[in-house]
Amino acid sequence: YASWYSIASLKKEGTWKYSKGRMANNEFFDENNYTVAIWDYPFGTILKVTNIKNGLSVKVKVTDRIGKRFAKTRCDLSKRAFAQIADLQSGIIQVKIKVIKLARRE
Protein backbone atom coordinates (compact mmCIF):
# COMPACT_ATOMS: atom_id res chain seq x y z
CA TYR A 1 0.00 0.00 0.00
CA ALA A 2 1.02 3.63 -0.44
CA SER A 3 0.10 6.81 1.37
CA TRP A 4 1.54 10.31 1.03
CA TYR A 5 3.13 12.94 3.21
CA SER A 6 3.79 16.65 3.02
CA ILE A 7 5.40 19.36 5.10
CA ALA A 8 1.98 20.17 6.57
CA SER A 9 1.36 16.55 7.58
CA LEU A 10 4.81 16.27 9.18
CA LYS A 11 4.13 19.42 11.19
CA LYS A 12 0.66 18.19 12.17
CA GLU A 13 1.93 14.84 13.46
CA GLY A 14 4.80 16.54 15.31
CA THR A 15 7.78 14.93 13.57
CA TRP A 16 8.83 18.17 11.86
CA LYS A 17 10.05 19.69 15.12
CA TYR A 18 12.51 16.82 15.59
CA SER A 19 13.63 16.38 11.98
CA LYS A 20 13.76 20.09 11.11
CA GLY A 21 12.74 19.00 7.62
CA ARG A 22 15.53 16.48 7.12
CA MET A 23 14.78 13.03 5.79
CA ALA A 24 16.52 9.85 6.93
CA ASN A 25 19.13 10.30 4.18
CA ASN A 26 19.95 13.73 5.71
CA GLU A 27 18.61 15.75 2.75
CA PHE A 28 15.86 18.32 3.24
CA PHE A 29 12.36 17.10 2.43
CA ASP A 30 10.65 18.73 -0.55
CA GLU A 31 7.09 17.54 -1.09
CA ASN A 32 7.39 18.55 -4.76
CA ASN A 33 10.18 16.06 -5.48
CA TYR A 34 9.51 12.50 -6.57
CA THR A 35 10.55 10.68 -3.42
CA VAL A 36 9.43 7.78 -1.25
CA ALA A 37 9.84 6.72 2.36
CA ILE A 38 10.22 2.94 2.57
CA TRP A 39 12.24 0.43 4.63
CA ASP A 40 12.85 -2.27 2.04
CA TYR A 41 15.41 -0.56 -0.21
CA PRO A 42 18.64 1.42 0.26
CA PHE A 43 18.68 5.20 -0.15
CA GLY A 44 19.09 6.26 -3.76
CA THR A 45 17.18 3.30 -5.19
CA ILE A 46 14.78 4.25 -7.99
CA LEU A 47 11.36 2.58 -7.81
CA LYS A 48 8.40 2.50 -10.15
CA VAL A 49 5.22 2.68 -8.09
CA THR A 50 2.02 1.71 -9.93
CA ASN A 51 -1.51 2.32 -8.70
CA ILE A 52 -3.25 -1.07 -9.01
CA LYS A 53 -6.68 0.52 -9.52
CA ASN A 54 -5.92 2.83 -12.47
CA GLY A 55 -2.56 1.63 -13.84
CA LEU A 56 -0.86 5.02 -13.43
CA SER A 57 2.75 4.90 -12.32
CA VAL A 58 5.49 7.22 -11.10
CA LYS A 59 9.24 6.83 -10.65
CA VAL A 60 10.53 7.85 -7.24
CA LYS A 61 13.82 7.88 -5.34
CA VAL A 62 14.17 6.29 -1.90
CA THR A 63 15.16 9.14 0.42
CA ASP A 64 13.39 8.46 3.69
CA ARG A 65 12.01 5.78 6.00
CA ILE A 66 8.35 5.39 6.86
CA GLY A 67 7.48 5.05 10.54
CA LYS A 68 8.15 1.61 11.98
CA ARG A 69 4.44 1.08 12.62
CA PHE A 70 3.85 0.85 8.85
CA ALA A 71 7.28 -0.43 7.76
CA LYS A 72 6.06 -3.86 6.67
CA THR A 73 2.81 -2.77 5.01
CA ARG A 74 3.21 0.62 3.37
CA CYS A 75 5.39 3.15 1.60
CA ASP A 76 4.93 6.92 1.88
CA LEU A 77 5.17 8.92 -1.34
CA SER A 78 5.86 12.64 -1.45
CA LYS A 79 2.72 14.68 -2.06
CA ARG A 80 3.66 15.38 -5.69
CA ALA A 81 4.49 11.75 -6.50
CA PHE A 82 1.22 10.47 -5.00
CA ALA A 83 -0.77 13.10 -6.92
CA GLN A 84 0.65 11.70 -10.19
CA ILE A 85 -1.03 8.32 -9.62
CA ALA A 86 -4.09 9.07 -7.44
CA ASP A 87 -6.28 11.79 -6.03
CA LEU A 88 -4.83 13.06 -2.77
CA GLN A 89 -8.23 12.46 -1.17
CA SER A 90 -7.72 8.72 -1.75
CA GLY A 91 -5.51 8.55 1.33
CA ILE A 92 -4.13 5.02 1.01
CA ILE A 93 -4.00 3.07 -2.24
CA GLN A 94 -2.89 -0.39 -3.29
CA VAL A 95 0.28 -0.31 -5.38
CA LYS A 96 2.80 -2.51 -7.13
CA ILE A 97 6.48 -1.65 -6.67
CA LYS A 98 9.20 -2.45 -9.20
CA VAL A 99 12.89 -1.71 -8.77
CA ILE A 100 14.24 0.39 -11.65
CA LYS A 101 17.75 0.93 -10.26
CA LEU A 102 18.94 -0.62 -7.02
CA ALA A 103 21.41 1.52 -5.09
CA ARG A 104 24.27 -0.15 -3.30
CA ARG A 105 23.97 -0.38 0.47
CA GLU A 106 26.59 1.55 2.38
N, C-alpha and C positions, 0 to 999 in steps of 0.2 A: 504494500500500500504506500501511497505518497500523500503528504500534506504539504503545506507551505508556511514559510515564516518571513517576517518583515522586521524592519527596525521598530515599528509600532508594537508588534506582537512581542518582541524581545523586551521592550520597555514595560509592557503590560504585565508580563509574567515575572518580571524582576531580574532576569538574567543580564540585562544590559548594564546594570550598575556594577556588576562584577567583571564582566568581559570588556567593558568600555568600547564595545563594538568590534572587538577582535574575535576572529573565528579560531577554531582549534589549530589551524595551520599558522596562526599568528598574523594573518593578513586582516585588514579591516573588512567587515561585512558590507556589501553593497547589494541591496535587494534587487537592483536592476541588472546585475550580472547573472550569467547562467551557471549557477552553482548548486551543490547538493550537500546536505549533511547526512552521512551514512556511516555505519561502523564496519561494513564488510570489505571495503577497498582502501588502499593507501591514498594519501593525499596526492593530488595531481592526476589521478585516474580519470579518464573521460568515459562517461556512460551515456547510453542512449536510453531514455526513459519514455516508454510508450503507454498512453492511456488505453487500457483494454476496451473501454466502452466505445470510444470514437476513432481509435487508430492513430490519433495525432501523437507525434513524438518530438522530443527536444534533446539536444546534446548538452550535457552539463559536466562541470569539473568538480571532483570531490575536494572540498575545502574545509569541511566542518564535520562534527560528530553530532548526531541526534542524541537527545537525552537517553540515558540508559533504560528508562522505563519502556521506550519504544524501539530499542536497538535491534531486536530480533524480528520486528514486525513491520517497520516503516522506515521510509526515507523522508527527508524534509527538503523540498525544493525552495529555491529563492522565489520570491513573489513573482518576478518576471518570468522565470522558467515555468512555473506552475500555470501562469496565465496563458502560455503558449499551447497548452494541451487540455486545459479545462477552465471552466468558469471559477473564479475565486470563491464564489458562494458554495461550490461543491464541497469544500472542506477537505475530505479525505476521499481519494479515488484509488481504484485498483490499477496497478501498473505492471508492466513487464520491463525488466532491466537487462540490458545487453552491454557488455564491456566493449568499448571501441578501442581504447588504448590503456593498457594496464601500466600504471607507474610502478617503479621499483620501490620496495619498502626500504626505509632507511634503518 
